[in-house]
Amino acid sequence: MAGRLEGRVALVTGAAKRIGRGIALRLASEGARVAVHYNESEREARRTAAECGNAPLFRADLERVSEIERLFREIESHFGRLDCLINNAARFTRFDPLEIGEEDWDYIHNVNLKAVFFCCQQGARLMLRHGGGRIVNISSLGGIRPWSEHVHYCASKAGVIMLTRALAKALAPEIAVNSVAPGVIAFGDLDPRAEALVQATPAGRPGTAGEIADAVLYFLTASNFVTGQLLAIDGGLSQR
């Protein structure tokens, strides 16, 4: 029985570890030809690629637009097309907002927001040359709810949500653009702050990478009538 993404080419940024790895594995299990992107985590990326049926690896520093452009040229050269783009790569730091410096701000926004836009731009250009596609941007509960010690991060992820909505209008009808906002997703032990968030989560537990991958798969397989949407996979925490 063929998978729901049989033969479709899907690029997952930041696919070496955590949520990105979970997404890549799920898409491969559904028949997608997965492109595994990484920057520094080569060992983990090779493991993910091996478990995705020896998927090809693509290294790029997403802080640099020139490297993003090269990444998509390499994707086109290898696969000849792109059907699905999942912008997952992101950074996360914690600061008193009165102590955030320009470098701290840029460290987050260069990857969390600027890179997402330019990946969407390059991905859309490639998709449109071959009939269209689907883009899913991974945002965050922090883009919906304010966190006082993560002002810069919250701003970047709120930007991803609005970027998604604006691009959904700009790229319709050939390309549908949607966003998944994870809540607390467990990878080993949780720190006290994350544990407190779990305690406040109506579902009473953290989520899994597989549950985020389920949401991504929905958007990748939905019709283009589903676009510009935000799906929070957070156990109800955004409703508190």
Buried (B, 14 or more C-beta within 10 A) or exposed (E): EEBBBEEBBBBBBBBBBBBBBBBBBBBBBBBBBBBBBBBEBEEBBBBBBEBBEEBBBBBBBBBEBEBBBBBBEBBBEEBEBBBBBBBBBBBEEEBEEEEBEEEEBEBBBBBBBBBBBBBBBBBBEBBBEBEBBBBBBBBBBBBBBEBEBBBBBBBBBBBBBBBBBEBBEEBBEEBBBBBBBBBBBBEEEBEEEBBEBBEEBEEEEBBBBEBBBBBBBBBBBBEBEBBBBBBBBBBEBBEE
